[in-house]
Amino acid sequence: MTRPVAPVPRIAVLSEVVRNQIAAGEVVERPASIVKELVENSLDAGARRIVVDLEEGGAQLVRVSDDGAGLLPEDLALAFEAHATSKLETPDDLDHIASLGFRGEALASMGSVARCHLFARVADSEVGAEIRVEGGRAQAVREAGGAVGAIVSVRDLFYNTPARRRFLKRPATELGHCLDIVQRLAMAHVGVGFVVNHGGKRVFDVELEMDLLARIRRTYGAELADELVPLESFDGDTRLAGYVAPPRFSRRDTQRQLWFLNGRSLRDKVLTRALREGYRGFLVEGRQPVAVLALSVDPSKVDVNVHPAKSEVRFHDQKRLFGFLVGSLREAVRRTDMATPGMSLVETAMRREERADLGQALLPNPGALPRRTNAAGEPIEVREVEGRAYEIPLPSHGATSLASGAPQHAGAAGQSAADPGSWAPQDDLRGPFLQIDKTYLVRALPDGFEIIDQHALHERLTFETLKREVREGKVEVQRLLVPELVELSRAEVSGLSGRTEELARVGIELAVFGPTTVAVHGLPARLRRPDVPGLVGDLVELLARGGRTPGADEVQEEVLHSAACRSSIMAGDALSEGEIRALLERARAEETDQTCPHARPTRVRFTLADLEKAFHRR
């Protein structure tokens, strides 16, 4: 009779090396992850100059040298231990994290998947100390000579985990990711100098004396830097500062959307959504705005201990913060020069680049219209974004803005330098005017000329007027002597039947006339040549779009978009000089006259410099 086999235990405690390699999968994804963690450690140490040396895009070597506070020899013995840190002591410290690093995982993770060397020296010591860690095994701390500060070298990344090393990209690709990290940190920490060397050659540097605008110019070029508009707003102890770019600098990707939270570079969904809402109505659908923005928040009001890589955060009062951000951003975006420079069109045509997206703009994501006030009596706009309602302060909100110091732009005669996007009141609009193809209006300027799309401009004016009347409850309705009947499907009639009250608030009175018919009894009196079937069709399309039921505010704004488009001056309408002047005078009074409601430009401006360049005079 055989003896029963004793069961073998299945659960075992993982070794420290294995635990650190698992953690490394969350913290160390590629060489850029190492650059980020090491440079942030240097910044936390108070460094004023940081040098990053790379080999083979960082896969062979990442070395970060700084002139910070350094470390004591006894600190080096714990530096590569998991969850060993100098930045936290008690659980209460997690409620107000002010440092960039705090988890104590980065060095331990690097030491488990690479060959690491750390040298450090403090200011009051004549010599420093060093430690080597390879594959999670640490050598003894030894005395060594060197300058005050720290030098961390990480070689042969993933040498002991070849499966992960195979996922690394070409050196040029990995170098690009490393540069992106350093450039972001360089703009987040004005007052610190940065140098990046690759293969012994300098590939990026900023001097510690350079301000934010100079760093943007060094990183992205003068063309962008010269057109940026400064922004500075406050809401209590919350501060938003930085620069926003005119909509024409938009991109297909978000690579030039830089958000810094208390000096931490991050890609947060709330901040990204706020920036997108700040440009809503000024940017063609599908394009991404360009901005460099620094947000300062009381550390106790934000939780940065959400993700191992610290790439996500959680705001305690997200609703109020979102409203503050969108209101501040929209005010700054209005001050950008949104007129399309004529020379850019000439250069685009010469390069024959495909720009079909500018001519096929979709409607922007609509938001709320009703004007309300918050608890303090300040006017707000309640906007629904992704199923949540946010209060957006209107321009009369008490937040202060940095209007002075905006870059100078060439524009209409007498145009305000502080507000390049507005029609200057000093411009008497005397003309002369030229109408081309009964669609485009041309007028001379002291430094060139501009071309105006008459339909796009009038559409924006009509839309803003209708929206203002709806907010103030002053929509005048013109009732039809004979109701106009529109044939629809049963499902479409059913969808409209529950929206009659919302439509009535924007001046559209309709009722169900039969199982497949609706009767339109009244329309806003301001509409000229209203296309009743077209308006109803646009509304039906909105209700069927996206597989969801739109909110009341979204329906109202969509209807106003459609009404403004269908009842404005059209391409092909002949205008007298008096009508042209009246149109421009109305536009001069509006804040947002440079784009139509679909975010297409209303005008293109050619300066004399553009003309001289186009005709090869310069």
Buried (B, 14 or more C-beta within 10 A) or exposed (E): EEEEEEEEEEEEEEEEBEBBBEBBEEBBBBBBBBBBBBBBBBBBBEBBBBBBBBBBBBBBBBBBBBBBBBBEBEBBBBBBBBEBBBBBEEEEEEEEBBBBBBBBBBBBBBBBBBBBBBBBBBEEEEEBBBBBBBBBEBEEBEEBEBEBBBBBBBBBBBBBBEEBBEEBBEBEEBBEBBBBBBBBBBBBBBEBBBBBBBBEEEBBBBEBEBEBBBBBBBBBEEEBBEBBBBBBBBBEEBBBBBBBBBBBBBEEEBEBBBBBBBBBBBEBEBBBBBBBBBBBBBBBBEBBBBBBBBBBBEBEBBBBBEEBBBBBBEBEEBEBBBBBBBBBBBBBBBBBBBBBBBBEBBBEEEEEEEEEBBEEBEBBBBBBBBBEEBEEEBBBBBBBBEEEEBBBBBEEBEBEBBBEEBBEBBBBEEBBEBBBBBBBEEBEBEBEBBBEEEBBBBBBBEBBBBBBBBBBBBBBBBBBBBBBBBBEEEBEBEEBEEBBEBEBEEEBBEBBEEBBEBBBBBBBBBEBBEEBEBBBBBBBBBBEEBBBEBBBBBBBEBBEEEEEEBBBBBBBBBBBBBBBBBBBBBEEBEBEEEBBBEBBEBBBEBBBBBBBBBBBBBBBBBBBBBBEBBEEEE
